[in-house]
């Protein structure tokens, strides 16, 4: 993958750009600050505006390395346009994704390096993360809620950096998924998200700049998913309860 504008300038929500190519219900833009989705995080949503019209951007389809913006209407805009990310939805996804990293870090430490087997963030302010934890006590997982919220209260800085994939593979805990290796950029490096003093792992999603911005979190449910998987479901407390 290449470096996304949403990574380079995370506070840029509106971009004036040009339509490179259009098909009914989708457009390819010269520039875009939309996050295309991946790693369990949905793509950004927003609005496409042009002289005399507007329509909702409902998602992104990556095709041949290009980001096609999916439109709510079966139209083919052309020329100069403005692509605007929904900042409320982006903020919610950043909060959920950073919350999952906090939970992931604590499970990795508490359960001897347990690896992630699946992640999914939802637009109802909840997210789930699955771990390879055969025989684990679900109450031990549920008991991590105070520790998760303690990390939030510490308001630890969250930073990103780039690292060669070969180097990341040699650093314990940096590649945290059991089955998926994060796609490297064109220069062979992977993006690392670091929570100061707590966690450091490869990730291509959007995040907060400090853990305190996540707000209070609740473990909504702990489930067994097959013989090996334990599913932890988290919620943003003021939105989901």
N, C-alpha and C positions, 0 to 999 in steps of 0.2 A: 504494500500500500504506500501511498505518498503521504506527506504531512498535510493534514486537514487544516483549513482556515480556522475551524472551531477550536483546534488545539493551539494554533499560533496566537489567536486573538479571541479568547473565550468570551469576552464581553461584547463582541461585535454581533449584533442581532439583525442588522439590516445592511444589505449590500446592493448597491446599484450596479447592474451588470447587463449583459446581452444574451439573448437566446442564440445558442450555437446551432441547435437543431430541435425540431419539434415534431411530435407524433400526436395523434389524438389522445388527450389525457395525460401527456407527459412532455417534459422539456429538459434539454441539456443546456446548462448555463455556463458562461465563461468563467464565473466565479461564484462561490456559494459558501456561506458560513454554517450550513446545515450539517449536523452530525448524521452520517448515513445509517447508523445502527450497527449492532454487532456485540458479541459477548453477553447476550441477554438483555442489552439495553435497546429499546425501540428507537427508530429514527426520529429526528426532530419533526415537528409539525409547524405550520405557519401559513403565510399568505404570499401570493405572487400578484404584484400590481403592475399595470402598464397604463399608458395614456388611454383613458376611456374604459378601463375594465379591471377586474380583480377576481381571483379565485383562490380557494384554499389549497395549500400543499399538504397532502395527507400522508406522505411518506416518501421514502427514497428507494430506488432500485439500482443496485450497482451492477452494471453490465459491461463487460469488456474493460473493466477498470474505470468506467465513467459513471458519474452520479446522475441518474435520471430522476427528476423531481416529479412525483406523481400528483396529478391535479384532480380536484373534485369534479371538474367538468371536462367533457370530451371536446376540448378545444385545442388549437395550435397557435399560441401567441408567438409573436415575432418582434424583433427589434429590441429597444431598450426596455428593461423591466427592473423592478425592485423585488428582491427576495427577502422576506422578513420572518425570522424565527420566532415562534411563540415563546417568550421568555419565561412564562409561568410553568409551562410543560418542561422546558429545559431545566429550570431550577429544581423541579420535583425529581427529575431523573438524576441530576447531580447529587441531590440529597440521598436518594435511595442507593446510588452506586457507591458513594463514600461510606454509607452505613454498612453496605455489604462487605466492603474492604475491612472495616473495623471488626465485624463479626468473623470474617474469614481469618484475620490475624489472630484473634483470640482462640478460635477453634484449632488453628494450626499449632498454636503454642500449647494448648490444654490437652490436645489429643494426638500428640506425637507426630506432628506433620501430616495430618489428614488432608487429602487432596480434594479439590472441588470437582464434582461430576456434572454440574448443571447450574445455570443461573437464569432467572427471568424477572424483569422489572415490569410493573403494571401501572396503568394510568389511574388506578384507584388508590394510589399512595402506599401500595404494598409491594413487597418483593420476596422472592424465595431463592434460597441457595441450598444445593444438595452437596453432601459430603460422602466420601467413601469411608464409612464408619461401621463396619460389621460388628454387631454385638454391643454397640455403645448404649449407655444409659441415657435415655431421652431427658431425664430430669437434670442430668449434668449439663446438657445443652441449654435447657430452659433457664438454668441458674446463671447463665452468662449475661443475662439482661442487665444487672447492676453494673457489671464491668464494662459493657458496651456504653452505657450512659455515662460512666465515669470518664471514658475516653472522650466522649462528646463534651463534657464539662471542662476537661483540660484544654480544649480548644487548640489542639495540636496543629501546626502548619502542615498543609498538604502540597507537595511539589511534584513536578514531573521532570524527567530527564531522559536522554536517549543513551542506549547501551548496545554494543554489538551483540547479536543473538548468541554467538558462541560464548561470549563472556557471561551473559545472563544465564545460560544453561549450566554453567559451572558454579553459580552462586546459589547456595541452598535456599529454597523457598521462593526464588524469584519467579520461576515458572510454576504456578500453583494449580493449574488444571491437570486432571489425570489424563484427558484424552486430546486436548486442543493446545497447539502451540501458537502463540500470537503471530500473525503475519508480520514479517519484517518490512521496513520501508525499503525504498529502492536502493539505499546505501547499505543495507544489511543490518541496520540497527532496529531495536524494538523500543517502544515507549514504556518507561517505568513510572509508576505512580508510587510515591513515597509519603507515608504518614510519619512525621518526625518521631523517632524513638520507638515506633511500634511496628511498622510494616513497610515492605518494599517488594513490589511485584509488578510483572508485566501486565499492561492493560491499555486498551485503545479507547476507552470510554471518556465521557466528560465527568468532571469532579468539582467539588468545592475547593476553596483555597484554605479552609481550616475545618477541623472536625466540629467545632462549636456551631457552625452554620447548619448542621444536620438537624438540630432540634432533638427533643426527647424521642426515644425509640422504644417500641415494645415488641417482644417476641410473641407473636399472635398464636403460633402453633408449632409443634415439633411432631413430625410424622415419620413412620417407617415407609420407605419406598423400595420394596424388594429386600433381598437378604443383606445387601451391602449399604444401601443408601439411607441417609438420614436427611430429612428436609426441614430446614429452618425457615419459617415465614416471619418476616419483619414488617412493621407498619410505622409510618410517621404518625406519632400519637395524636396530634391535634387535628389530623385530616382523616384518619381511618377509624377512630373510635367514637 
